[in-house]
Amino acid sequence: MPAAPPNGMATSLRSATLRTFSSVRQHPFLTLARLALLWVVCSFCLSWFQSNKTTFFNPDRQHDDVFLHVTPFHRYANPPLLFHDAVTEQNRESSTPLFFAFYRTLAPLVPLPVATKIVQGFTYLILFAAVALLLFHPRGSLAAACLLLYLALHSSWIAGRTNGGLQRGFGMPVLLLWIAAAACGSPRIRGGSVCLAALTYPAAFLLAIVAEGFVVAAEMWRDRAARWWLPATRLLVVTAISATTIFGFKLWLQPINRLPTLAEAQADPSFHDGGRSKVLPLEPAWPWQSALSKFWEPLRPEPKTTSPLPLRQKWYNSVYPQPLSVLACLLLAAYALRWMPLPWPAVGLASASLLCHAAATYTAFKLHIPERLLDYGLCATGIAALAGGIGYLGQKMSDTHRRDTLRALVAVGFIASVFILSGDGIRGKKAMNTNYAKTAAFYDFIKTLPLDSRLAGHPKDVSGIPFWCGRAVVCSFETDLCWLWPLWQDAKDRTRDTFSALYATDLATLVAYAEHRSVTHLVVTRAKYADDWREVGAYIQPFRDENLARWASLSLNDLLLSHPPEQAVIYSDDTYLIIDLAKWLHKR
């Protein structure tokens, strides 16, 4: 009887195992260096994940920006919520294609607080795809992959923008995917990452497409005697696909909003000190000092994190960023001596960041918000320079095993130095700034109100109601967003009317407000009607000065809501009262 043919998969696995053990015996130092690097990075990742479990799995903990960007998708829930609220519908216009597709698909299936965790998971999958590309691509590097992952997770700035299931959460992972593809020389994945940026986050798309242009120009110069036209054709195809997607989606949404002009922003206190978005005066078009600070963002001190040598961490916090000048000199010397290749992805991305920032400043605000382009671009550039430099150290060494050993050991030393000086980068629950559980009874009661209820309260205290409860509010801190200019003009009127009602001294004002804004319930925050009620309730500019001027002649006892009728109060706790206006007005 003939013998059965060997199992192909088992044979391949056996061969791979034999090659691995053979490599361990022949190159023990390389194996130990790689194991040390993997142990350091894996230990950090496990600790980081353990500390951030609530960020990933607890739907009660969210970033408050979901109140603006994710709330509009309640209208696709089962049953639909907020379908009658025009304010929520207008905020949907800021969505990007893939962001819209995610939540449009998830809203009927799971609650929105759960959907944000799923979308957040996709942003981290993009980051892990960048790491996997550097790990498994023939031109990749284990040290570069480990450093990219470590720096991305260690930085509080990156974690703060990646968490939350928001559009901006895609920004850094997509840029890091482009960096990994550029380091590995993969034009298809580079182009795919640019298209992905177009689908997810505008700032990342602008940076990626311009950086891709620089890399393509370098490729055309290098291959000018051969097929120089091929990179240019790829860039044109990527640009055409991205532009068609963006403009087609915007036409489908039919937006009415736009960014303000510079003259409009300069005349509005919201863009200055004390306003909702302090961006004026604008930074210089070429902000070199600020650019250096953002470049070193991945190595910024993290004083609230843990270090094995707290005194060294305290010293680093006090002298930052002076020690980084030494690191910069070492990197430049290594580049000059050709110990490491010049990281062209970092060069392209840095050039794109500065160029886009200058263009956005000169055309403010027609292209984009300038500071966003600098923040994302130069932070990603810092990671590209560090991971691409150290990860490809020793390019002149002929012995590849010694070269890889050197890279792994230097990467371990670099990570250990960051751990000692900057801390472990683990912040845990601080990554999310709103918690349903803290006011669960308040929100649970609001969920029992009719679906067409419309509540009004101090803007800073009712922002979470539409997201958590699916009930409309007249105005809130999150919807008082001055960047959506036509919507902001309407929001100012709604907010002024709300303050007139909340601090009314006569019933006629309250009745007129309820009829004009279709308000059914009032949310009264006890702290806003205490002895320091003027300072606590004044709010942001331009409302602050207006409110303080109007309240100057009033006393606390003059305010109707400082002593509402008990029969109209349908909910009460230590923080909030909810007043049913129908009961109050009927009683009067």
C-alpha positions as CSV (number, residue, x, y, z in Angstrom):
1,M,0.0,0.0,0.0
2,P,1.6,3.3,-1.0
3,A,2.5,5.8,1.7
4,A,0.2,8.8,2.1
5,P,1.7,12.0,0.7
6,P,3.0,14.4,3.3
7,N,0.8,17.2,4.5
8,G,2.0,20.4,2.8
9,M,1.2,22.7,5.7
10,A,2.8,20.4,8.3
11,T,5.9,20.2,6.2
12,S,6.1,24.0,5.8
13,L,5.6,24.5,9.5
14,R,8.3,21.9,10.3
15,S,10.8,23.5,7.9
16,A,10.1,27.0,9.4
17,T,10.6,25.6,12.9
18,L,13.9,24.0,11.9
19,R,15.1,27.2,10.3
20,T,14.2,29.2,13.4
21,F,16.1,26.9,15.7
22,S,19.0,26.8,13.3
23,S,19.1,30.6,13.2
24,V,19.0,30.8,17.0
25,R,22.0,28.5,17.3
26,Q,24.0,30.4,14.6
27,H,23.1,33.9,15.7
28,P,22.3,33.8,19.5
29,F,23.1,37.6,20.0
30,L,20.7,38.6,17.3
31,T,18.0,36.4,18.7
32,L,18.5,37.7,22.3
33,A,18.4,41.3,21.0
34,R,15.2,40.7,19.1
35,L,13.6,38.9,22.0
36,A,14.6,41.8,24.3
37,L,13.0,44.4,22.0
38,L,9.8,42.3,21.6
39,W,9.6,41.8,25.4
40,V,10.0,45.5,26.1
41,V,7.4,46.6,23.5
42,C,4.9,43.8,24.3
43,S,5.2,44.5,28.0
44,F,4.4,48.1,27.4
45,C,1.5,47.3,25.1
46,L,0.0,44.9,27.6
47,S,0.3,47.4,30.4
48,W,-1.1,50.2,28.2
49,F,-4.0,48.0,27.1
50,Q,-4.7,46.9,30.7
51,S,-4.9,50.5,31.8
52,N,-7.0,51.6,28.8
53,K,-9.6,48.8,28.9
54,T,-12.4,51.2,29.8
55,T,-11.4,53.4,26.8
56,F,-12.0,50.4,24.5
57,F,-14.8,48.5,26.1
58,N,-16.8,50.7,28.5
59,P,-19.5,52.6,26.5
60,D,-20.2,54.8,29.5
61,R,-16.9,56.5,29.0
62,Q,-16.7,58.7,26.0
63,H,-14.9,61.8,24.6
64,D,-17.2,64.8,24.7
65,D,-16.7,65.5,21.0
66,V,-19.0,62.7,20.2
67,F,-21.8,65.0,21.4
68,L,-21.3,67.0,18.2
69,H,-20.1,64.5,15.6
70,V,-21.9,61.3,16.5
71,T,-25.2,62.4,17.9
72,P,-26.8,63.1,14.4
73,F,-26.7,59.4,13.7
74,H,-29.5,58.8,16.3
75,R,-31.9,59.4,13.4
76,Y,-30.8,56.1,11.9
77,A,-31.3,54.2,15.2
78,N,-34.1,51.7,15.9
79,P,-36.4,53.5,16.8
80,P,-35.3,56.7,15.2
81,L,-34.4,59.6,17.6
82,L,-33.9,63.3,17.1
83,F,-35.5,63.0,13.6
84,H,-37.3,66.3,14.3
85,D,-34.2,68.3,15.4
86,A,-32.8,70.6,12.7
87,V,-29.8,71.5,14.7
88,T,-28.6,67.9,15.0
89,E,-29.3,67.4,11.3
90,Q,-27.0,70.3,10.3
91,N,-24.2,69.0,12.4
92,R,-24.2,65.8,10.2
93,E,-22.7,67.9,7.4
94,S,-19.2,67.7,9.0
95,S,-19.1,64.0,8.4
96,T,-16.6,62.4,6.0
97,P,-17.6,59.4,3.7
98,L,-16.2,56.5,5.7
99,F,-17.1,58.1,9.0
100,F,-20.7,58.5,7.8
101,A,-20.7,54.9,6.4
102,F,-19.5,53.4,9.7
103,Y,-22.2,55.1,11.8
104,R,-24.9,54.8,9.3
105,T,-24.3,51.1,9.3
106,L,-23.9,50.7,13.1
107,A,-26.7,53.0,14.3
108,P,-29.5,50.6,13.6
109,L,-27.6,47.7,15.1
110,V,-26.0,48.9,18.3
111,P,-26.4,51.9,20.6
112,L,-24.3,54.9,19.6
113,P,-22.1,54.6,22.7
114,V,-21.2,51.1,21.6
115,A,-20.7,52.2,18.0
116,T,-18.0,54.7,19.0
117,K,-16.0,51.9,20.5
118,I,-16.3,49.8,17.3
119,V,-15.2,52.7,15.2
120,Q,-12.3,53.5,17.6
121,G,-11.2,49.9,17.1
122,F,-11.0,50.4,13.4
123,T,-8.6,53.4,13.9
124,Y,-6.3,51.2,15.9
125,L,-6.5,48.4,13.2
126,I,-5.1,51.0,10.8
127,L,-2.2,51.6,13.2
128,F,-1.6,47.9,13.6
129,A,-1.6,47.5,9.8
130,A,1.2,50.1,9.6
131,V,3.2,48.1,12.2
132,A,2.5,44.8,10.4
133,L,3.7,46.3,7.1
134,L,7.0,47.2,8.7
135,L,7.2,43.8,10.3
136,F,6.5,41.6,7.3
137,H,7.5,43.6,4.2
138,P,10.8,42.5,2.7
139,R,12.1,46.1,3.1
140,G,10.6,46.4,6.6
141,S,12.4,46.5,9.9
142,L,11.5,45.0,13.3
143,A,13.1,47.9,15.1
144,A,11.2,50.4,13.0
145,A,7.9,48.6,13.6
146,C,8.4,48.5,17.4
147,L,9.4,52.1,17.6
148,L,6.5,53.3,15.5
149,L,4.0,51.4,17.7
150,Y,5.7,52.5,21.0
151,L,5.8,56.2,20.1
152,A,2.3,56.2,18.8
153,L,0.9,54.7,22.0
154,H,3.2,56.5,24.3
155,S,2.2,60.0,23.2
156,S,-0.7,61.4,25.1
157,W,-1.4,63.8,22.2
158,I,-1.8,61.0,19.7
159,A,-3.9,58.8,22.1
160,G,-6.1,61.8,22.9
161,R,-7.0,62.3,19.3
162,T,-7.1,58.6,18.2
163,N,-9.5,57.6,21.0
164,G,-13.2,58.3,20.9
165,G,-14.4,57.0,17.5
166,L,-14.2,60.4,15.9
167,Q,-13.1,61.5,12.4
168,R,-9.9,62.9,13.8
169,G,-9.1,59.5,15.3
170,F,-8.3,58.3,11.8
171,G,-5.7,61.1,11.2
172,M,-2.6,59.8,12.8
173,P,-3.1,56.1,12.0
174,V,-3.6,56.9,8.3
175,L,-0.5,59.1,8.3
176,L,1.5,56.4,10.0
177,L,0.3,53.9,7.5
178,W,1.5,56.2,4.7
179,I,4.9,56.5,6.5
180,A,5.2,52.7,6.8
181,A,4.3,52.2,3.1
182,A,6.8,54.9,2.1
183,A,9.6,53.3,4.2
184,C,8.9,49.9,2.6
185,G,8.7,51.4,-0.9
186,S,5.2,50.3,-1.6
187,P,3.5,52.8,-3.9
188,R,0.2,50.9,-3.9
189,I,-0.2,51.0,-0.2
190,R,0.9,54.7,-0.2
191,G,-1.8,55.5,-2.7
192,G,-4.3,53.4,-0.7
193,S,-3.5,55.3,2.5
194,V,-4.0,58.7,0.7
195,C,-7.4,57.5,-0.5
196,L,-8.2,56.3,3.0
197,A,-7.3,59.7,4.4
198,A,-9.7,61.3,1.8
199,L,-12.5,59.1,3.2
200,T,-11.8,59.8,6.8
201,Y,-10.1,63.1,7.8
202,P,-9.5,66.2,5.6
203,A,-6.3,67.4,7.4
204,A,-4.7,64.0,7.0
205,F,-5.7,63.9,3.3
206,L,-4.1,67.3,2.6
207,L,-0.9,66.3,4.3
208,A,-0.8,62.8,2.7
209,I,-1.5,64.0,-0.8
210,V,1.2,66.7,-0.7
211,A,3.7,64.4,1.0
212,E,2.9,61.8,-1.7
213,G,3.7,64.5,-4.3
214,F,7.2,65.1,-2.8
215,V,7.9,61.3,-2.8
216,V,6.7,61.0,-6.4
217,A,8.8,63.9,-7.5
218,A,11.9,62.2,-5.9
219,E,11.0,58.9,-7.7
220,M,10.6,60.7,-11.0
221,W,14.0,62.3,-10.6
222,R,15.6,59.0,-9.6
223,D,14.0,57.1,-12.5
224,R,14.1,60.0,-15.1
225,A,16.0,57.8,-17.6
226,A,13.5,54.9,-17.3
227,R,9.7,54.9,-16.6
228,W,9.6,58.3,-14.9
229,W,6.0,58.7,-16.0
230,L,4.7,55.8,-13.9
231,P,4.8,57.5,-10.4
232,A,3.2,60.6,-11.9
233,T,0.4,58.5,-13.3
234,R,-0.2,56.9,-9.9
235,L,-0.4,60.3,-8.2
236,L,-2.9,61.5,-10.8
237,V,-5.1,58.5,-10.3
238,V,-5.0,58.7,-6.5
239,T,-5.8,62.5,-6.7
240,A,-8.7,61.9,-9.1
241,I,-10.2,59.1,-7.0
242,S,-9.8,61.1,-3.8
243,A,-11.3,64.3,-5.2
244,T,-14.2,62.5,-6.8
245,T,-15.0,60.8,-3.5
246,I,-14.8,64.0,-1.5
247,F,-16.8,66.3,-3.8
248,G,-19.3,63.6,-4.7
249,F,-20.1,63.0,-1.0
250,K,-20.4,66.7,-0.3
251,L,-22.8,67.1,-3.1
252,W,-24.9,64.2,-1.8
253,L,-25.0,65.8,1.7
254,Q,-25.9,69.2,0.2
255,P,-24.2,71.2,3.0
256,I,-25.2,74.7,3.9
257,N,-22.2,75.4,6.2
258,R,-18.8,76.8,5.4
259,L,-15.8,78.0,7.3
260,P,-15.6,81.7,8.2
261,T,-13.5,84.2,6.3
262,L,-10.6,85.8,8.1
263,A,-12.4,89.1,8.3
264,E,-15.5,87.4,9.8
265,A,-13.3,85.5,12.4
266,Q,-11.5,88.7,13.4
267,A,-14.7,90.4,14.1
268,D,-16.1,87.6,16.2
269,P,-15.0,87.3,19.9
270,S,-15.3,83.5,19.6
271,F,-12.0,83.2,17.9
272,H,-10.1,85.3,20.5
273,D,-9.3,84.9,24.2
274,G,-12.2,83.6,26.2
275,G,-14.0,82.3,23.0
276,R,-15.0,78.9,21.9
277,S,-12.0,78.5,19.6
278,K,-9.0,80.7,20.3
279,V,-7.0,80.7,17.0
280,L,-6.4,84.4,16.6
281,P,-4.1,85.9,16.1
282,L,-2.8,83.3,13.7
283,E,0.7,81.9,14.0
284,P,3.2,83.1,11.4
285,A,3.0,81.2,8.1
286,W,6.4,79.6,8.9
287,P,6.4,79.0,12.7
288,W,9.8,77.5,13.1
289,Q,9.8,77.4,16.9
290,S,6.3,75.9,17.2
291,A,7.2,73.5,14.4
292,L,10.1,72.1,16.4
293,S,7.9,71.7,19.5
294,K,5.4,69.7,17.5
295,F,8.1,67.6,15.9
296,W,9.3,66.5,19.3
297,E,5.7,65.8,20.5
298,P,6.2,62.0,20.8
299,L,9.0,62.7,23.3
300,R,7.2,65.4,25.3
301,P,7.4,65.0,29.1
302,E,4.4,63.1,30.6
303,P,4.5,64.2,34.2
304,K,1.3,62.4,35.2
305,T,2.7,59.0,34.2
306,T,5.1,56.6,36.0
307,S,8.8,56.4,35.7
308,P,11.2,53.9,37.4
309,L,13.5,56.9,38.2
310,P,11.1,59.7,39.3
311,L,14.0,62.1,39.9
312,R,15.3,61.7,36.4
313,Q,11.7,62.3,35.1
314,K,11.4,65.4,37.2
315,W,14.8,66.7,35.8
316,Y,13.6,66.0,32.2
317,N,10.4,67.9,32.8
318,S,12.4,70.9,34.1
319,V,14.9,71.1,31.3
320,Y,12.8,69.9,28.3
321,P,13.4,70.4,25.4
322,Q,17.2,71.0,25.8
323,P,18.1,67.3,26.0
324,L,16.5,66.8,22.6
325,S,19.1,69.0,20.9
326,V,21.6,66.3,21.8
327,L,19.4,63.7,20.2
328,A,19.0,65.9,17.1
329,C,22.7,66.2,16.8
330,L,23.2,62.5,17.0
331,L,20.6,61.9,14.3
332,L,22.1,64.5,12.0
333,A,25.6,63.0,12.6
334,A,24.3,59.5,11.8
335,Y,22.7,60.8,8.6
336,A,25.8,62.7,7.6
337,L,28.0,59.7,8.2
338,R,25.5,57.5,6.4
339,W,25.1,55.2,9.4
340,M,21.3,55.5,8.8
341,P,19.5,56.5,5.6
342,L,17.8,59.8,5.4
343,P,14.1,59.1,6.2
344,W,12.5,60.4,3.0
345,P,8.9,59.9,4.4
346,A,9.8,62.3,7.2
347,V,11.3,64.8,4.8
348,G,8.2,64.6,2.6
349,L,5.8,64.9,5.4
350,A,7.6,67.7,7.1
351,S,7.7,69.6,3.8
352,A,4.0,69.0,3.3
353,S,3.2,70.1,6.9
354,L,5.0,73.4,6.5
355,L,3.7,74.1,3.0
356,C,0.1,73.3,3.9
357,H,0.3,75.4,7.1
358,A,1.6,78.3,5.1
359,A,-1.0,77.9,2.4
360,A,-3.8,77.6,5.1
361,T,-2.5,80.7,6.9
362,Y,-2.3,82.8,3.7
363,T,-5.8,81.7,2.6
364,A,-7.3,81.6,6.1
365,F,-9.7,79.9,6.5
366,K,-10.4,78.8,3.0
367,L,-8.2,75.7,2.9
368,H,-8.3,74.3,6.4
369,I,-7.6,75.3,10.0
370,P,-3.8,76.0,10.0
371,E,-2.9,74.6,13.4
372,R,-4.4,71.2,12.6
373,L,-2.1,70.7,9.7
374,L,0.9,71.5,11.7
375,D,-0.1,69.4,14.7
376,Y,-0.8,66.2,12.8
377,G,1.9,66.6,10.2
378,L,4.9,67.4,12.4
379,C,4.0,64.9,15.1
380,A,3.9,62.2,12.5
381,T,7.1,63.5,11.1
382,G,8.8,63.1,14.4
383,I,7.7,59.5,14.6
384,A,8.9,58.9,11.0
385,A,12.3,60.4,11.7
386,L,12.9,58.5,14.9
387,A,11.4,55.1,13.8
388,G,12.9,55.4,10.3
389,G,16.3,56.5,11.5
390,I,16.9,54.1,14.4
391,G,14.9,51.3,12.7
392,Y,17.2,51.4,9.6
393,L,20.5,52.1,11.5
394,G,23.7,50.6,10.1
395,Q,22.9,50.7,6.4
396,K,26.6,50.4,5.6
397,M,27.2,47.2,7.5
398,S,27.7,44.2,5.2
399,D,26.8,41.7,7.9
400,T,23.0,41.8,8.1
401,H,22.9,39.9,11.4
402,R,25.1,42.3,13.2
403,R,23.2,45.2,11.6
404,D,19.9,43.8,12.9
405,T,21.4,43.2,16.3
406,L,22.6,46.8,16.5
407,R,19.1,48.1,15.5
408,A,17.3,46.0,18.1
409,L,19.7,47.0,20.9
410,V,19.6,50.7,20.1
411,A,15.8,50.5,19.9
412,V,15.7,48.9,23.4
413,G,18.1,51.6,24.7
414,F,16.0,54.4,23.2
415,I,12.7,53.0,24.6
416,A,14.3,52.5,28.0
417,S,15.5,56.2,27.9
418,V,12.0,57.4,27.0
419,F,10.5,55.3,29.8
420,I,12.9,56.7,32.4
421,L,12.8,60.4,31.3
422,S,9.2,60.8,30.0
423,G,7.3,58.1,31.9
424,D,5.5,55.0,30.8
425,G,2.8,57.0,28.8
426,I,-0.1,55.2,30.6
427,R,-3.0,57.4,31.5
428,G,-5.9,55.0,31.6
429,K,-9.3,56.5,32.4
430,K,-8.0,60.0,31.8
431,A,-8.2,59.4,28.0
432,M,-12.0,59.9,28.2
433,N,-13.5,63.0,29.7
434,T,-17.2,62.2,30.1
435,N,-18.8,59.4,32.1
436,Y,-22.4,58.4,31.9
437,A,-22.3,56.7,35.2
438,K,-21.7,59.9,37.1
439,T,-25.1,61.3,36.1
440,A,-26.9,58.0,35.3
441,A,-30.0,58.8,37.2
442,F,-30.4,62.2,35.5
443,Y,-30.0,60.7,32.0
444,D,-32.1,57.7,32.8
445,F,-35.0,60.0,33.8
446,I,-34.7,62.1,30.6
447,K,-34.9,58.9,28.5
448,T,-38.5,58.4,29.9
449,L,-39.6,61.8,28.4
450,P,-41.5,61.8,25.1
451,L,-39.4,61.4,22.0
452,D,-40.3,64.9,20.8
453,S,-39.3,66.6,24.0
454,R,-37.0,69.6,23.7
455,L,-35.0,70.6,26.7
456,A,-33.2,73.9,27.6
457,G,-30.6,74.5,30.2
458,H,-27.2,76.1,30.6
459,P,-25.2,75.2,27.5
460,K,-22.4,73.6,29.4
461,D,-24.7,71.3,31.3
462,V,-26.9,69.9,28.6
463,S,-24.4,68.9,25.9
464,G,-24.6,65.2,26.7
465,I,-28.4,64.9,26.6
466,P,-28.9,64.4,22.9
467,F,-26.1,61.8,22.7
468,W,-26.9,59.8,25.8
469,C,-30.7,60.2,25.8
470,G,-31.8,61.0,22.2
471,R,-33.7,64.1,23.3
472,A,-33.2,67.5,21.7
473,V,-31.8,70.6,23.4
474,V,-32.1,74.2,22.2
475,C,-28.4,74.9,22.5
476,S,-25.3,73.4,24.1
477,F,-21.6,74.0,24.4
478,E,-20.8,71.4,21.7
479,T,-23.2,72.9,19.1
480,D,-22.0,76.4,19.9
481,L,-19.2,75.7,17.3
482,C,-18.0,78.8,15.5
483,W,-16.3,77.0,12.7
484,L,-19.6,76.2,10.9
485,W,-20.3,79.8,10.1
486,P,-24.0,79.8,9.0
487,L,-24.9,77.4,11.8
488,W,-23.0,79.5,14.3
489,Q,-25.1,82.6,13.4
490,D,-28.2,80.6,14.3
491,A,-26.6,79.1,17.4
492,K,-25.8,82.6,18.8
493,D,-29.5,83.6,18.5
494,R,-30.6,80.3,20.2
495,T,-28.0,80.7,23.0
496,R,-28.9,84.3,23.7
497,D,-32.6,83.4,23.9
498,T,-31.8,80.6,26.2
499,F,-29.8,82.8,28.6
500,S,-32.7,85.3,28.6
501,A,-35.1,82.5,29.6
502,L,-32.8,80.9,32.2
503,Y,-32.2,84.2,34.0
504,A,-35.6,85.7,33.4
505,T,-37.3,87.9,36.0
506,D,-40.8,87.7,34.6
507,L,-43.0,84.9,33.4
508,A,-43.8,86.5,30.0
509,T,-40.1,86.1,28.9
510,L,-40.2,82.4,29.8
511,V,-43.5,81.8,28.0
512,A,-42.4,83.6,24.9
513,Y,-39.2,81.6,24.8
514,A,-41.0,78.2,25.3
515,E,-43.3,79.0,22.5
516,H,-40.7,80.3,20.1
517,R,-38.2,77.5,20.6
518,S,-40.8,74.7,21.3
519,V,-39.3,74.0,24.7
520,T,-41.0,71.4,26.9
521,H,-38.7,71.1,29.8
522,L,-36.0,73.2,31.6
523,V,-32.9,71.8,33.2
524,V,-31.8,73.8,36.2
525,T,-28.3,73.3,37.5
526,R,-28.3,74.2,41.2
527,A,-24.7,75.6,41.1
528,K,-25.8,78.2,38.5
529,Y,-28.2,79.7,41.0
530,A,-25.9,79.9,44.0
531,D,-24.3,83.0,45.5
532,D,-21.7,83.2,42.8
533,W,-24.3,82.7,40.0
534,R,-23.0,85.5,37.8
535,E,-19.4,84.2,37.5
536,V,-20.5,80.6,37.3
537,G,-23.1,81.1,34.6
538,A,-21.5,83.8,32.5
539,Y,-20.3,81.3,29.8
540,I,-17.9,81.9,26.9
541,Q,-17.5,85.0,24.7
542,P,-19.3,86.7,23.1
543,F,-22.1,85.8,25.6
544,R,-20.0,86.4,28.8
545,D,-19.8,90.1,28.5
546,E,-23.4,90.4,27.4
547,N,-24.7,88.3,30.3
548,L,-22.6,90.1,32.9
549,A,-23.8,93.5,31.7
550,R,-27.4,92.4,31.7
551,W,-27.2,90.8,35.2
552,A,-25.3,93.6,36.9
553,S,-28.5,95.1,38.3
554,L,-30.1,91.8,39.2
555,S,-30.0,89.8,42.5
556,L,-30.4,86.1,42.9
557,N,-34.0,86.5,44.3
558,D,-35.0,88.3,41.1
559,L,-34.5,85.1,39.0
560,L,-37.6,83.0,38.4
561,L,-35.6,79.8,38.3
562,S,-33.9,80.4,41.6
563,H,-37.2,79.3,43.2
564,P,-39.3,77.4,40.7
565,P,-42.8,76.0,41.9
566,E,-42.5,72.6,43.4
567,Q,-45.4,71.3,41.5
568,A,-43.5,71.8,38.2
569,V,-40.4,70.0,39.3
570,I,-40.5,66.4,38.0
571,Y,-36.9,65.4,38.8
572,S,-34.5,66.5,41.5
573,D,-31.1,65.5,42.7
574,D,-28.1,67.2,44.3
575,T,-27.0,68.7,41.0
576,Y,-30.1,69.1,38.7
577,L,-33.8,70.0,38.6
578,I,-36.0,69.2,35.6
579,I,-39.0,71.4,35.2
580,D,-42.0,70.5,33.2
581,L,-43.1,73.8,31.6
582,A,-46.6,72.6,30.9
583,K,-47.2,72.0,34.6
584,W,-45.7,75.3,35.5
585,L,-47.5,77.4,33.0
586,H,-50.8,75.6,33.7
587,K,-50.3,76.1,37.4
588,R,-49.8,79.9,36.9
